[in-house]
Amino acid sequence: MVKIAPSILSADFSNLREEIAKVEKGGAHLLHIDVMDGHFVPNITFGPLIVGALNRITELPLDVHLMIENPHQYFTQFIQEGADWVSIHCEGNRHLNRDIICLKEQGVKAGVVLNPATPLSSLDYILDYVDFILLMSVNPGFEGQKFIENLKNKIRSLREIIDKKGLRVEIEVDGGIDVDNIQEIVSYGVDIVVAGSSVFHHRDPEWVVREMIKRCSQM
C-alpha cells in the first residue's frame, strides 16, 4: 500500500491542530516535517521543539527530513522530541554511513535523501543500510514547485536496483505530486508520497488525502 505523507510546510500554522486533524481523517499515514537551516537550503523552518509539539497533537508517525548542515549534531534532539523517521542528505555528508548507523541504533527508520541532480551512484555503499530513500522531485527549499519530469527515470532506476538486490528499502518521493499525477508517479515504483501544497492549499485537505489513497489503490 502506498503511504501518503502530507508536508506541514504548506499547512496553516495559525490553525495547525485542525489542519493535521483533516489529513488524519483523510487517512494520512505519516506527517512529513521539512527542517531547513537557511544554509543547506535557502529557507528556515522548524526546530526540535516544533517536532515535540506536533508529537503531542498527533499519533501519526513523524517523518523528519533534515535539510541542514552537520545533521549528526542535531538528529538526536529530533528523535528525543518524537521523530519516528529521519532522513539526511548525502550531499556534503562526509560520514553518511556513520550517521545512518547511529540513527538506526536510536530506533528510528533511517533514510538518505538525494537532490534532483544527485546521481543514484551516490547510494552504492549505503543502500544496504537504510530503511528508505527520499528522492527530491523538486529543488529543496520552497513549497509549490512543479515535479521535475526527468525524475521519472530516476525513480524507475532506483526501483530496479532495490528489487535486483532483494532489499526491503522503500522509495519516498517529495515535490510536485497531486491528485492528477500521483498514479503515474507511483507506477514507477514509489512507496511513499510526500504532498504539501496540493493537500493543504486545497479547500478540502481531507478529500485530497482520501482521493490520493483511492487513486493509488485503483492501480
Summary of the structure (lengths in Angstrom):
residues: 219
radius of gyration: 16.0
end to end distance: 10.5
largest distance: 46.3
contacts: 718
relative contact order: 0.18
helix: 42%
strand: 20%
